[in-house]
Amino acid sequence: MVPRVRLVRVDLLLIPVVDRDTCIGCGTCESICPEMFRLSPEGKSEVIKESGGCDIQFVIDSCPVGAISSTEK
């Protein structure tokens, strides 16, 4: 079996965006990437830092309700 290789474009910076109307406040994003996400006092996810050492696509894919997306900068 040939291992899969994940190609990552390094010329783009993906900025996470949270749809607060869709967010259920489960905290998955914060548990995966606490340097970029936190739960607000209202119990919704919010971006606290636009870049960091996290795999943003993994965070997006891990959100159970699809509340996280990204934009390119």
C-alpha positions in Angstrom: 0.0 0.0 0.0 1.3 3.4 -1.0 1.0 6.0 1.8 -1.0 9.1 1.1 0.7 12.4 1.0 -1.1 15.6 1.9 0.0 18.6 -0.1 -0.3 21.9 1.5 0.0 25.3 -0.2 2.3 27.5 1.7 1.7 30.6 -0.3 -1.7 31.2 1.3 -2.7 32.0 4.8 -6.0 30.4 5.8 -7.9 32.6 8.2 -10.6 30.8 10.3 -14.2 32.1 10.4 -16.8 31.0 12.8 -20.5 31.1 12.0 -21.8 31.9 15.5 -25.4 31.2 14.5 -24.5 27.6 13.6 -22.0 27.1 16.4 -23.3 24.8 19.2 -20.5 25.7 21.7 -19.1 22.1 21.9 -15.5 23.3 22.3 -14.0 21.0 19.8 -12.1 23.8 18.0 -10.8 25.1 21.3 -9.6 21.7 22.4 -7.8 21.1 19.1 -6.4 24.6 18.8 -6.6 26.7 22.0 -4.1 29.3 20.7 -6.6 30.3 18.0 -10.1 29.5 19.4 -12.0 30.0 22.6 -15.5 29.8 23.8 -17.0 33.3 24.4 -19.0 34.1 27.6 -22.1 33.4 25.5 -20.8 29.8 24.9 -20.0 30.2 21.2 -16.7 29.7 19.5 -14.6 32.7 18.5 -11.3 33.3 16.8 -8.8 34.9 19.1 -5.8 34.7 16.7 -5.9 34.5 12.9 -2.8 32.4 12.6 -0.9 29.8 14.6 0.5 26.4 14.6 -2.8 24.6 14.0 -4.0 22.7 11.0 -7.0 24.9 10.2 -8.4 22.4 7.7 -8.4 19.7 10.5 -10.3 22.1 12.8 -12.8 22.8 10.0 -13.3 19.1 9.4 -13.7 18.4 13.1 -16.5 20.8 13.7 -19.6 18.6 14.2 -22.0 21.2 12.8 -19.8 22.8 10.1 -19.7 26.2 11.8 -16.0 26.8 10.9 -14.8 27.8 7.5 -11.8 29.7 6.2 -10.9 32.6 4.0 -7.6 33.2 2.3 -5.4 36.1 3.1 
